[in-house]
Amino acid sequence: MQQTLSIKKPPVQRVSKDLAEVIGIVLGDGSLYVNKKHGVHQFVITGHIVNDRKYISKFVKPMLEKLFRRKFHIKLCKNVIRLYSQEKGVILAFQRCGLLVGNKIKNNVCIPSWIFSSKEFIKACIRGLIDTDGSVYPITGRNYTYISFKSASENLRNSFDRAMSILGYKTSKWSKKGTPEIYIGNKRDLAKYNKEIGFNNPYHKHRFRLLSSSPVSGRQARTKNTRIFTNR
């Protein structure tokens, strides 16, 4: 499904599921930086050098280059992989899609409103968010995992929660201190997520399948950062 962007100069020809997924990816692990004084424009997606390398290099990079018809570059550092562009047009494109330049926490970012015009856009955006800022954890003594989303931005958590509600998912929250997290912990909803939304990040996809194949003991769960959550 594609719809025309309701902006004067669209960054891409049409909004699409791919663009919605990219927006989720950028809201998760991306950043937009502009220094007008020095003429600096920088777009960066940062991932784990091992866990996210294949995802960023083999999936995210080709998707961005197809959407924007621009070359994006990869830089490998000690512990991270960075996908970046220093083109002003790329920054302007993301701004026209509803993203903000600067610190995402200070800006209290959220999912752009146009994504809520289609359930297919919502699913794609959620997949991008989970593939970047999401986690797959075991549930003690059960043969399935749960999926969590963590963000220090209240607006992003709220819009994520709204999106999941529209799609018919029951979410949960962790009641301990630290960065707030939202969970999908219901077995039926987890199966639904895997079928209807799924993962494009091979690391999350592998963990979901691996951890869903055998029960996890209490001791194993504690070593894998299992959390206690409460239904909302």
N, C-alpha and C positions, 0 to 999 in steps of 0.2 A: 504494500500500500504506500502511495506517495501523495503528498499534498504540497501545494505551492506555499512557500514562505510568505507571510504577510509583512514583508519589510521592503523598503524602497530598493535596496541593492542586495539581493540574496547572495550569501557566500557560496552556496552551491545551488544547482538548478532547482532542486526540490528537497523538502524534508523527507526522511525515509527511516526505516527501521535501523539501517546502518548508522545514520547520523544520530539517532536517538541512543544507540549503544555507545557511540563515541562520546556523547555528552555524559553518559554514566561513567565511562572510563575516566574522563577528565575531572569530573566531580570527585571521583575516588582518588586517583593517584596523579592527577595532572595539576599544572599551575600555569597561570598567565602573568607575565611580568612586563611592565612598560616603564622606561625612564625617558621621558620626553626631552629632558635637558641634554642627554647624551645620545638621543636617537636610538635607544635600545628597545627592541621588542623580542620577547622570548617566550616560547611555548615549550613546556617540558612535561613528559610523563616519566615517572621514576618507579622502577620495580626492583625486586630482589634479583641479584646477579645470577642465581641458580634457579629459584622457583619460578620466576617470571620471564626468564630469558626467551624461551620458545614462544610464549604468549605474545610478548611485545615485538619480537623480531619477525615472527612468522604470521601473526594475525593482525595485531594493532597497526603496525607500520604499513602493510599493504592496504588495509582498509582506509587509513588516513590518506594515503597517496591516491587512491581511487576516488575518494570523495572530493578532495580539494585540488586534485590534478597538480600537485606540488611534490617535490622531493623532500622527504623527512630523513633525518640523520640519527644514527645510533652511536652512543659513546659508552664504552665499558669502563667502569671504575672498580675499585677494590671490592666493594660489596654490593654495588648497584649497577643496573643498566638504565641508561637514559635515552629516551627517544625525544628528539627536539627539532624545532624550527625557529629561525630568527627572522622570518618574514613578517613584515607588518600586516600584510594581507591575511595571514593565518590568524593573528590576534583579532583583527577586525571581524573576521568571519565568525569566530567563536563568540565575540561580543554580540553580534547580530543574532546569534542562536540563543542568547539569553544568559551567557556566562559572564562573570565579573573578573576584572583584572585585580590582582593583589591577593592578600591573605584570605583564604577561604573561611577560616574561623572568624576573623574580624568582620568579614563581609556577611557572615551568617548565610551562606549560600543555600540554594534549594534547587529542586528539579524544575526546569523551565516550564511554564504553563502550557506551551504548545504540545508537550509530550503527553499531557493528559487528554488530548483530543482523540487518542486512539489507544485501545488496549494493546495493540501490537507494538506501538511506540513505548508504552509503559513497560512491557515485558523486556524489550530490548535494553532500555535504560537501566532497569533493575539488574539485568545480567551484567552490564558493564560495571555497575556499582559493586556487586558481589564478587565479580572476577578480580577486582582491585582492592577494595576496602572491606571485603567480606572474609569470613573464615568458615572452615568446615571442621567441626569438632565431634568427638565420640560422646555418646550418652552412656553412662555407667550401666553395664549389664544388659544393654540392648543391642540388637543387631542392625542398628541404623544410627546415622549421625544427626546433628542438627546444624543449621546454617545461621550464622550471625552477621550483623552489619554494625560497624562501630563508627561513630562520627562525633566530633566535638561541636558540630554545627547543629543547633536546635532546629533550625528551619529545614536542614537536609534530613534530619531524622524524622521530622513531622511529615515532610513530603514523601519520604520513603514509606512511612507507615500508611499514609493516605493511598499511595500507589498499590501497596499490598492489599489493602482493604478493598479497593476497586476490583482487584483481580480475585478476590474471594479467599484470601489467606488469613489465618489467625496467627497473630504475632505475640511474642512474649518479651519481657524485659528483664535484665539482670539488675538486682536490687543492691549490689555492692558498690563501693566507691570506684572512681576511675572514669575513663571515657565511657559515656553511656552506650549501651548496645541493645539492639533489637534482634530477636531470635525467631526463627521458624523451628518449632520443636515438635509439632504434631506429625506423626508418621504419615498420615494420609496427605498432609500438605507438603511434606518433604518429597514424597513420590510424585505429587502433582508438579512441584517446582522442577524436579529433574526432568519430567516429561515435557512440560509446557514452556519452561524458560531455559533450563539447563546451564551449562558452563562452556565458555569458549577458552577459558584458561585451563590448559592441560593439567596443571598442578592441582587445582580444585576438583576437576573432573576425576582425576586418579584417586584423590583422598576420599571423595564421596563414595566411589565404587569400592575401594579397599576397606574403608571403615564400616561400610554397610554390609560387608560380606561375613563378618564375624563379631560376636559380642565382645565388649571391652570390660575388663575387670575394674573394680574401684581403684586399685593401685595403678593400673595402666592409665586410667582416665586422669588421675591426679598428675601424672607425668606429662599429660598432653593438654593441660590447661582447661579441663572441663569446668564449666561454671554452673552455679545454681541460678535458675531463673524462675520468675513468677509470671503466671498468665495475667493478661490484662483484659 
